[in-house]
Amino acid sequence: MFQLFGLLAQYERALTRERVIVGLDAVKRRGRIGGRPRVIDEEKMEAILDDLKSGDSKASICRNFGIKHATLYDAFNRRSSSF
């Protein structure tokens, strides 16, 4: 009896996994990317870099853009690793 329930659970798990994979593939085909949107996009990053070049401090840039220091440094790391 327990073996039957185990088999049914495995079968249901396989079906669920298959539906998830099909759904993720459909989302990718539509061009959507999962996850949270980035706080600093490319346009904002260019403005931040312009401010840095003009001599603004990182703290003042964070205040002006309403972002945390860690977010700014993460954006710098992402940008440097993309080159």
PDB file as gemmi writes it, atoms N, CA and C in Angstrom:
CRYST1    1.000    1.000    1.000  90.00  90.00  90.00 P 1                      
ATOM      1  N   MET A   1       0.822  -1.194   0.000  1.00  0.00           N  
ATOM      2  CA  MET A   1       0.000   0.000   0.000  1.00  0.00           C  
ATOM      3  C   MET A   1       0.867   1.259   0.000  1.00  0.00           C  
ATOM      4  N   PHE A   2       1.896   1.247   0.876  1.00  0.00           N  
ATOM      5  CA  PHE A   2       2.777   2.412   0.945  1.00  0.00           C  
ATOM      6  C   PHE A   2       3.564   2.582  -0.344  1.00  0.00           C  
ATOM      7  N   GLN A   3       3.901   1.464  -0.980  1.00  0.00           N  
ATOM      8  CA  GLN A   3       4.628   1.541  -2.243  1.00  0.00           C  
ATOM      9  C   GLN A   3       3.788   2.225  -3.314  1.00  0.00           C  
ATOM     10  N   LEU A   4       2.502   1.961  -3.299  1.00  0.00           N  
ATOM     11  CA  LEU A   4       1.606   2.583  -4.266  1.00  0.00           C  
ATOM     12  C   LEU A   4       1.573   4.092  -4.073  1.00  0.00           C  
ATOM     13  N   PHE A   5       1.484   4.529  -2.825  1.00  0.00           N  
ATOM     14  CA  PHE A   5       1.494   5.970  -2.549  1.00  0.00           C  
ATOM     15  C   PHE A   5       2.830   6.596  -2.947  1.00  0.00           C  
ATOM     16  N   GLY A   6       3.912   5.860  -2.729  1.00  0.00           N  
ATOM     17  CA  GLY A   6       5.231   6.340  -3.129  1.00  0.00           C  
ATOM     18  C   GLY A   6       5.334   6.502  -4.634  1.00  0.00           C  
ATOM     19  N   LEU A   7       4.818   5.533  -5.365  1.00  0.00           N  
ATOM     20  CA  LEU A   7       4.828   5.617  -6.824  1.00  0.00           C  
ATOM     21  C   LEU A   7       3.981   6.784  -7.321  1.00  0.00           C  
ATOM     22  N   LEU A   8       2.820   6.965  -6.716  1.00  0.00           N  
ATOM     23  CA  LEU A   8       1.963   8.085  -7.121  1.00  0.00           C  
ATOM     24  C   LEU A   8       2.632   9.429  -6.832  1.00  0.00           C  
ATOM     25  N   ALA A   9       3.321   9.517  -5.708  1.00  0.00           N  
ATOM     26  CA  ALA A   9       4.013  10.759  -5.360  1.00  0.00           C  
ATOM     27  C   ALA A   9       5.141  11.041  -6.348  1.00  0.00           C  
ATOM     28  N   GLN A  10       5.892  10.017  -6.726  1.00  0.00           N  
ATOM     29  CA  GLN A  10       6.963  10.198  -7.705  1.00  0.00           C  
ATOM     30  C   GLN A  10       6.403  10.625  -9.059  1.00  0.00           C  
ATOM     31  N   TYR A  11       5.308  10.011  -9.454  1.00  0.00           N  
ATOM     32  CA  TYR A  11       4.678  10.351 -10.730  1.00  0.00           C  
ATOM     33  C   TYR A  11       4.197  11.799 -10.722  1.00  0.00           C  
ATOM     34  N   GLU A  12       3.558  12.203  -9.650  1.00  0.00           N  
ATOM     35  CA  GLU A  12       3.070  13.581  -9.541  1.00  0.00           C  
ATOM     36  C   GLU A  12       4.236  14.562  -9.549  1.00  0.00           C  
ATOM     37  N   ARG A  13       5.321  14.215  -8.890  1.00  0.00           N  
ATOM     38  CA  ARG A  13       6.509  15.074  -8.860  1.00  0.00           C  
ATOM     39  C   ARG A  13       7.094  15.229 -10.263  1.00  0.00           C  
ATOM     40  N   ALA A  14       7.129  14.153 -11.016  1.00  0.00           N  
ATOM     41  CA  ALA A  14       7.640  14.209 -12.386  1.00  0.00           C  
ATOM     42  C   ALA A  14       6.753  15.091 -13.260  1.00  0.00           C  
ATOM     43  N   LEU A  15       5.440  14.968 -13.098  1.00  0.00           N  
ATOM     44  CA  LEU A  15       4.522  15.810 -13.872  1.00  0.00           C  
ATOM     45  C   LEU A  15       4.686  17.284 -13.520  1.00  0.00           C  
ATOM     46  N   THR A  16       4.828  17.565 -12.238  1.00  0.00           N  
ATOM     47  CA  THR A  16       5.014  18.949 -11.794  1.00  0.00           C  
ATOM     48  C   THR A  16       6.300  19.513 -12.374  1.00  0.00           C  
ATOM     49  N   ARG A  17       7.369  18.754 -12.320  1.00  0.00           N  
ATOM     50  CA  ARG A  17       8.662  19.201 -12.851  1.00  0.00           C  
ATOM     51  C   ARG A  17       8.563  19.486 -14.352  1.00  0.00           C  
ATOM     52  N   GLU A  18       7.869  18.619 -15.066  1.00  0.00           N  
ATOM     53  CA  GLU A  18       7.706  18.806 -16.506  1.00  0.00           C  
ATOM     54  C   GLU A  18       6.925  20.087 -16.809  1.00  0.00           C  
ATOM     55  N   ARG A  19       5.872  20.348 -16.043  1.00  0.00           N  
ATOM     56  CA  ARG A  19       5.082  21.569 -16.256  1.00  0.00           C  
ATOM     57  C   ARG A  19       5.913  22.817 -15.973  1.00  0.00           C  
ATOM     58  N   VAL A  20       6.753  22.759 -14.944  1.00  0.00           N  
ATOM     59  CA  VAL A  20       7.608  23.902 -14.611  1.00  0.00           C  
ATOM     60  C   VAL A  20       8.586  24.173 -15.745  1.00  0.00           C  
ATOM     61  N   ILE A  21       9.206  23.141 -16.271  1.00  0.00           N  
ATOM     62  CA  ILE A  21      10.171  23.311 -17.359  1.00  0.00           C  
ATOM     63  C   ILE A  21       9.496  23.886 -18.596  1.00  0.00           C  
ATOM     64  N   VAL A  22       8.322  23.385 -18.936  1.00  0.00           N  
ATOM     65  CA  VAL A  22       7.587  23.902 -20.093  1.00  0.00           C  
ATOM     66  C   VAL A  22       7.227  25.367 -19.877  1.00  0.00           C  
ATOM     67  N   GLY A  23       6.808  25.715 -18.678  1.00  0.00           N  
ATOM     68  CA  GLY A  23       6.460  27.106 -18.378  1.00  0.00           C  
ATOM     69  C   GLY A  23       7.657  28.031 -18.469  1.00  0.00           C  
ATOM     70  N   LEU A  24       8.805  27.611 -17.939  1.00  0.00           N  
ATOM     71  CA  LEU A  24      10.012  28.437 -18.010  1.00  0.00           C  
ATOM     72  C   LEU A  24      10.479  28.615 -19.447  1.00  0.00           C  
ATOM     73  N   ASP A  25      10.377  27.568 -20.252  1.00  0.00           N  
ATOM     74  CA  ASP A  25      10.744  27.688 -21.663  1.00  0.00           C  
ATOM     75  C   ASP A  25       9.830  28.672 -22.388  1.00  0.00           C  
ATOM     76  N   ALA A  26       8.541  28.639 -22.074  1.00  0.00           N  
ATOM     77  CA  ALA A  26       7.596  29.569 -22.703  1.00  0.00           C  
ATOM     78  C   ALA A  26       7.913  31.005 -22.326  1.00  0.00           C  
ATOM     79  N   VAL A  27       8.280  31.227 -21.081  1.00  0.00           N  
ATOM     80  CA  VAL A  27       8.626  32.571 -20.627  1.00  0.00           C  
ATOM     81  C   VAL A  27       9.881  33.063 -21.347  1.00  0.00           C  
ATOM     82  N   LYS A  28      10.872  32.197 -21.498  1.00  0.00           N  
ATOM     83  CA  LYS A  28      12.102  32.577 -22.198  1.00  0.00           C  
ATOM     84  C   LYS A  28      11.823  32.919 -23.655  1.00  0.00           C  
ATOM     85  N   ARG A  29      10.939  32.160 -24.296  1.00  0.00           N  
ATOM     86  CA  ARG A  29      10.600  32.445 -25.695  1.00  0.00           C  
ATOM     87  C   ARG A  29       9.941  33.807 -25.847  1.00  0.00           C  
ATOM     88  N   ARG A  30       9.189  34.221 -24.823  1.00  0.00           N  
ATOM     89  CA  ARG A  30       8.542  35.535 -24.864  1.00  0.00           C  
ATOM     90  C   ARG A  30       9.502  36.662 -24.517  1.00  0.00           C  
ATOM     91  N   GLY A  31      10.742  36.304 -24.138  1.00  0.00           N  
ATOM     92  CA  GLY A  31      11.746  37.320 -23.879  1.00  0.00           C  
ATOM     93  C   GLY A  31      11.773  37.851 -22.466  1.00  0.00           C  
ATOM     94  N   ARG A  32      11.063  37.231 -21.582  1.00  0.00           N  
ATOM     95  CA  ARG A  32      11.057  37.694 -20.191  1.00  0.00           C  
ATOM     96  C   ARG A  32      12.172  37.015 -19.423  1.00  0.00           C  
ATOM     97  N   ILE A  33      12.713  37.750 -18.474  1.00  0.00           N  
ATOM     98  CA  ILE A  33      13.759  37.212 -17.619  1.00  0.00           C  
ATOM     99  C   ILE A  33      13.227  37.242 -16.195  1.00  0.00           C  
ATOM    100  N   GLY A  34      13.453  36.182 -15.468  1.00  0.00           N  
ATOM    101  CA  GLY A  34      12.963  36.117 -14.105  1.00  0.00           C  
ATOM    102  C   GLY A  34      13.805  36.939 -13.154  1.00  0.00           C  
ATOM    103  N   GLY A  35      13.311  37.096 -11.968  1.00  0.00           N  
ATOM    104  CA  GLY A  35      14.059  37.798 -10.938  1.00  0.00           C  
ATOM    105  C   GLY A  35      13.631  39.239 -10.770  1.00  0.00           C  
ATOM    106  N   ARG A  36      14.227  39.854  -9.779  1.00  0.00           N  
ATOM    107  CA  ARG A  36      13.906  41.234  -9.450  1.00  0.00           C  
ATOM    108  C   ARG A  36      14.586  42.186 -10.428  1.00  0.00           C  
ATOM    109  N   PRO A  37      13.894  43.259 -10.842  1.00  0.00           N  
ATOM    110  CA  PRO A  37      14.527  44.222 -11.745  1.00  0.00           C  
ATOM    111  C   PRO A  37      15.676  44.948 -11.055  1.00  0.00           C  
ATOM    112  N   ARG A  38      16.662  45.318 -11.803  1.00  0.00           N  
ATOM    113  CA  ARG A  38      17.825  46.019 -11.263  1.00  0.00           C  
ATOM    114  C   ARG A  38      17.456  47.444 -10.880  1.00  0.00           C  
ATOM    115  N   VAL A  39      18.028  47.914  -9.779  1.00  0.00           N  
ATOM    116  CA  VAL A  39      17.792  49.282  -9.316  1.00  0.00           C  
ATOM    117  C   VAL A  39      18.569  50.260 -10.182  1.00  0.00           C  
ATOM    118  N   ILE A  40      19.787  49.873 -10.555  1.00  0.00           N  
ATOM    119  CA  ILE A  40      20.643  50.734 -11.368  1.00  0.00           C  
ATOM    120  C   ILE A  40      20.701  50.144 -12.773  1.00  0.00           C  
ATOM    121  N   ASP A  41      20.002  50.776 -13.711  1.00  0.00           N  
ATOM    122  CA  ASP A  41      20.062  50.335 -15.095  1.00  0.00           C  
ATOM    123  C   ASP A  41      21.229  51.038 -15.793  1.00  0.00           C  
ATOM    124  N   GLU A  42      21.407  50.795 -17.074  1.00  0.00           N  
ATOM    125  CA  GLU A  42      22.547  51.356 -17.804  1.00  0.00           C  
ATOM    126  C   GLU A  42      22.499  52.881 -17.856  1.00  0.00           C  
ATOM    127  N   GLU A  43      21.312  53.433 -18.040  1.00  0.00           N  
ATOM    128  CA  GLU A  43      21.175  54.893 -18.106  1.00  0.00           C  
ATOM    129  C   GLU A  43      21.585  55.538 -16.780  1.00  0.00           C  
ATOM    130  N   LYS A  44      21.120  54.948 -15.684  1.00  0.00           N  
ATOM    131  CA  LYS A  44      21.465  55.463 -14.359  1.00  0.00           C  
ATOM    132  C   LYS A  44      22.959  55.284 -14.082  1.00  0.00           C  
ATOM    133  N   MET A  45      23.514  54.169 -14.554  1.00  0.00           N  
ATOM    134  CA  MET A  45      24.935  53.906 -14.337  1.00  0.00           C  
ATOM    135  C   MET A  45      25.785  54.936 -15.064  1.00  0.00           C  
ATOM    136  N   GLU A  46      25.392  55.314 -16.262  1.00  0.00           N  
ATOM    137  CA  GLU A  46      26.134  56.342 -17.004  1.00  0.00           C  
ATOM    138  C   GLU A  46      26.094  57.670 -16.254  1.00  0.00           C  
ATOM    139  N   ALA A  47      24.942  58.011 -15.691  1.00  0.00           N  
ATOM    140  CA  ALA A  47      24.827  59.255 -14.921  1.00  0.00           C  
ATOM    141  C   ALA A  47      25.700  59.193 -13.670  1.00  0.00           C  
ATOM    142  N   ILE A  48      25.750  58.039 -13.031  1.00  0.00           N  
ATOM    143  CA  ILE A  48      26.589  57.871 -11.843  1.00  0.00           C  
ATOM    144  C   ILE A  48      28.060  58.035 -12.206  1.00  0.00           C  
ATOM    145  N   LEU A  49      28.469  57.424 -13.307  1.00  0.00           N  
ATOM    146  CA  LEU A  49      29.864  57.541 -13.730  1.00  0.00           C  
ATOM    147  C   LEU A  49      30.217  58.978 -14.094  1.00  0.00           C  
ATOM    148  N   ASP A  50      29.277  59.699 -14.717  1.00  0.00           N  
ATOM    149  CA  ASP A  50      29.508  61.118 -15.021  1.00  0.00           C  
ATOM    150  C   ASP A  50      29.692  61.917 -13.740  1.00  0.00           C  
ATOM    151  N   ASP A  51      28.868  61.627 -12.736  1.00  0.00           N  
ATOM    152  CA  ASP A  51      28.994  62.325 -11.452  1.00  0.00           C  
ATOM    153  C   ASP A  51      30.333  62.015 -10.783  1.00  0.00           C  
ATOM    154  N   LEU A  52      30.766  60.761 -10.871  1.00  0.00           N  
ATOM    155  CA  LEU A  52      32.063  60.394 -10.291  1.00  0.00           C  
ATOM    156  C   LEU A  52      33.206  61.129 -10.990  1.00  0.00           C  
ATOM    157  N   LYS A  53      33.116  61.225 -12.317  1.00  0.00           N  
ATOM    158  CA  LYS A  53      34.156  61.919 -13.077  1.00  0.00           C  
ATOM    159  C   LYS A  53      34.191  63.404 -12.754  1.00  0.00           C  
ATOM    160  N   SER A  54      33.035  63.962 -12.395  1.00  0.00           N  
ATOM    161  CA  SER A  54      32.991  65.385 -12.071  1.00  0.00           C  
ATOM    162  C   SER A  54      33.431  65.660 -10.634  1.00  0.00           C  
ATOM    163  N   GLY A  55      33.747  64.601  -9.875  1.00  0.00           N  
ATOM    164  CA  GLY A  55      34.308  64.790  -8.547  1.00  0.00           C  
ATOM    165  C   GLY A  55      33.360  64.558  -7.391  1.00  0.00           C  
ATOM    166  N   ASP A  56      32.144  64.125  -7.652  1.00  0.00           N  
ATOM    167  CA  ASP A  56      31.209  63.842  -6.556  1.00  0.00           C  
ATOM    168  C   ASP A  56      31.675  62.610  -5.780  1.00  0.00           C  
ATOM    169  N   SER A  57      31.399  62.614  -4.484  1.00  0.00           N  
ATOM    170  CA  SER A  57      31.758  61.453  -3.667  1.00  0.00           C  
ATOM    171  C   SER A  57      30.719  60.350  -3.858  1.00  0.00           C  
ATOM    172  N   LYS A  58      31.114  59.142  -3.514  1.00  0.00           N  
ATOM    173  CA  LYS A  58      30.189  58.016  -3.632  1.00  0.00           C  
ATOM    174  C   LYS A  58      29.021  58.166  -2.672  1.00  0.00           C  
ATOM    175  N   ALA A  59      29.277  58.738  -1.504  1.00  0.00           N  
ATOM    176  CA  ALA A  59      28.201  58.944  -0.529  1.00  0.00           C  
ATOM    177  C   ALA A  59      27.173  59.931  -1.065  1.00  0.00           C  
ATOM    178  N   SER A  60      27.633  61.009  -1.699  1.00  0.00           N  
ATOM    179  CA  SER A  60      26.681  61.987  -2.234  1.00  0.00           C  
ATOM    180  C   SER A  60      25.912  61.410  -3.421  1.00  0.00           C  
ATOM    181  N   ILE A  61      26.571  60.579  -4.201  1.00  0.00           N  
ATOM    182  CA  ILE A  61      25.879  59.928  -5.322  1.00  0.00           C  
ATOM    183  C   ILE A  61      24.787  59.008  -4.793  1.00  0.00           C  
ATOM    184  N   CYS A  62      25.088  58.271  -3.738  1.00  0.00           N  
ATOM    185  CA  CYS A  62      24.078  57.387  -3.145  1.00  0.00           C  
ATOM    186  C   CYS A  62      22.891  58.191  -2.630  1.00  0.00           C  
ATOM    187  N   ARG A  63      23.165  59.316  -2.005  1.00  0.00           N  
ATOM    188  CA  ARG A  63      22.064  60.165  -1.519  1.00  0.00           C  
ATOM    189  C   ARG A  63      21.246  60.712  -2.684  1.00  0.00           C  
ATOM    190  N   ASN A  64      21.923  61.201  -3.726  1.00  0.00           N  
ATOM    191  CA  ASN A  64      21.223  61.799  -4.864  1.00  0.00           C  
ATOM    192  C   ASN A  64      20.354  60.789  -5.607  1.00  0.00           C  
ATOM    193  N   PHE A  65      20.843  59.565  -5.732  1.00  0.00           N  
ATOM    194  CA  PHE A  65      20.105  58.550  -6.479  1.00  0.00           C  
ATOM    195  C   PHE A  65      19.199  57.703  -5.587  1.00  0.00           C  
ATOM    196  N   GLY A  66      19.303  57.885  -4.279  1.00  0.00           N  
ATOM    197  CA  GLY A  66      18.449  57.135  -3.358  1.00  0.00           C  
ATOM    198  C   GLY A  66      18.776  55.655  -3.306  1.00  0.00           C  
ATOM    199  N   ILE A  67      20.064  55.334  -3.334  1.00  0.00           N  
ATOM    200  CA  ILE A  67      20.484  53.937  -3.291  1.00  0.00           C  
ATOM    201  C   ILE A  67      21.447  53.732  -2.131  1.00  0.00           C  
ATOM    202  N   LYS A  68      21.629  52.493  -1.746  1.00  0.00           N  
ATOM    203  CA  LYS A  68      22.557  52.147  -0.675  1.00  0.00           C  
ATOM    204  C   LYS A  68      23.964  51.976  -1.250  1.00  0.00           C  
ATOM    205  N   HIS A  69      24.959  52.091  -0.355  1.00  0.00           N  
ATOM    206  CA  HIS A  69      26.347  51.930  -0.784  1.00  0.00           C  
ATOM    207  C   HIS A  69      26.579  50.553  -1.408  1.00  0.00           C  
ATOM    208  N   ALA A  70      26.017  49.524  -0.790  1.00  0.00           N  
ATOM    209  CA  ALA A  70      26.218  48.159  -1.289  1.00  0.00           C  
ATOM    210  C   ALA A  70      25.663  48.005  -2.700  1.00  0.00           C  
ATOM    211  N   THR A  71      24.538  48.651  -2.981  1.00  0.00           N  
ATOM    212  CA  THR A  71      23.950  48.589  -4.311  1.00  0.00           C  
ATOM    213  C   THR A  71      24.882  49.222  -5.332  1.00  0.00           C  
ATOM    214  N   LEU A  72      25.481  50.341  -4.960  1.00  0.00           N  
ATOM    215  CA  LEU A  72      26.409  51.025  -5.860  1.00  0.00           C  
ATOM    216  C   LEU A  72      27.631  50.152  -6.136  1.00  0.00           C  
ATOM    217  N   TYR A  73      28.203  49.567  -5.090  1.00  0.00           N  
ATOM    218  CA  TYR A  73      29.380  48.722  -5.282  1.00  0.00           C  
ATOM    219  C   TYR A  73      29.040  47.454  -6.064  1.00  0.00           C  
ATOM    220  N   ASP A  74      27.857  46.892  -5.855  1.00  0.00           N  
ATOM    221  CA  ASP A  74      27.432  45.734  -6.647  1.00  0.00           C  
ATOM    222  C   ASP A  74      27.338  46.097  -8.123  1.00  0.00           C  
ATOM    223  N   ALA A  75      26.819  47.293  -8.409  1.00  0.00           N  
ATOM    224  CA  ALA A  75      26.716  47.740  -9.798  1.00  0.00           C  
ATOM    225  C   ALA A  75      28.102  47.923 -10.406  1.00  0.00           C  
ATOM    226  N   PHE A  76      29.043  48.457  -9.634  1.00  0.00           N  
ATOM    227  CA  PHE A  76      30.416  48.600 -10.123  1.00  0.00           C  
ATOM    228  C   PHE A  76      31.025  47.232 -10.427  1.00  0.00           C  
ATOM    229  N   ASN A  77      30.821  46.283  -9.519  1.00  0.00           N  
ATOM    230  CA  ASN A  77      31.364  44.937  -9.729  1.00  0.00           C  
ATOM    231  C   ASN A  77      30.739  44.263 -10.944  1.00  0.00           C  
ATOM    232  N   ARG A  78      29.436  44.413 -11.122  1.00  0.00           N  
ATOM    233  CA  ARG A  78      28.752  43.843 -12.276  1.00  0.00           C  
ATOM    234  C   ARG A  78      29.293  44.444 -13.564  1.00  0.00           C  
ATOM    235  N   ARG A  79      29.508  45.756 -13.538  1.00  0.00           N  
ATOM    236  CA  ARG A  79      29.986  46.449 -14.737  1.00  0.00           C  
ATOM    237  C   ARG A  79      31.417  46.040 -15.069  1.00  0.00           C  
ATOM    238  N   SER A  80      32.274  45.917 -14.058  1.00  0.00           N  
ATOM    239  CA  SER A  80      33.669  45.554 -14.322  1.00  0.00           C  
ATOM    240  C   SER A  80      33.793  44.098 -14.764  1.00  0.00           C  
ATOM    241  N   SER A  81      32.910  43.233 -14.300  1.00  0.00           N  
ATOM    242  CA  SER A  81      32.987  41.824 -14.698  1.00  0.00           C  
ATOM    243  C   SER A  81      32.406  41.598 -16.088  1.00  0.00           C  
ATOM    244  N   SER A  82      31.653  42.565 -16.615  1.00  0.00           N  
ATOM    245  CA  SER A  82      31.067  42.390 -17.945  1.00  0.00           C  
ATOM    246  C   SER A  82      32.052  42.731 -19.050  1.00  0.00           C  
ATOM    247  N   PHE A  83      33.204  43.303 -18.703  1.00  0.00           N  
ATOM    248  CA  PHE A  83      34.204  43.652 -19.726  1.00  0.00           C  
ATOM    249  C   PHE A  83      35.133  42.518 -19.997  1.00  0.00           C  
TER     250      PHE A  83                                                      
END                                                                             
